[in-house]
Amino acid sequence: GVIKGYRAVDQDISDTMQAYWVSFAKTGNPNHDGAFLWPQYSTQNEEYLVIDAKLSTAKRLRQQHCDLMDSLADERERKALER
């Protein structure tokens, strides 16, 4: 049943995550029969699983934020080399 204070969709997401974790603990891979495919992350495609009421995949999580951090790090390194 659904825990008091939570919606059925919250319980569904929890059940889904528990199944992924159990599979990962048993096999080292979160994927299991009947589950939505959790893609293996790589720096080439940067694909990840979006965990929500409906599972999906996406690419480049928070790309704008990452690009900003990269540019700040590059600027900091450039300034350090000028010293």
Salt bridges, closest charged atoms under 4 A:
ASP10 OD1 - ARG7 NH2 3.11
GLU75 OE2 - ARG78 NH2 2.32
GLU75 OE2 - LYS79 NZ 3.95
GLU82 OE2 - ARG78 NH1 2.30
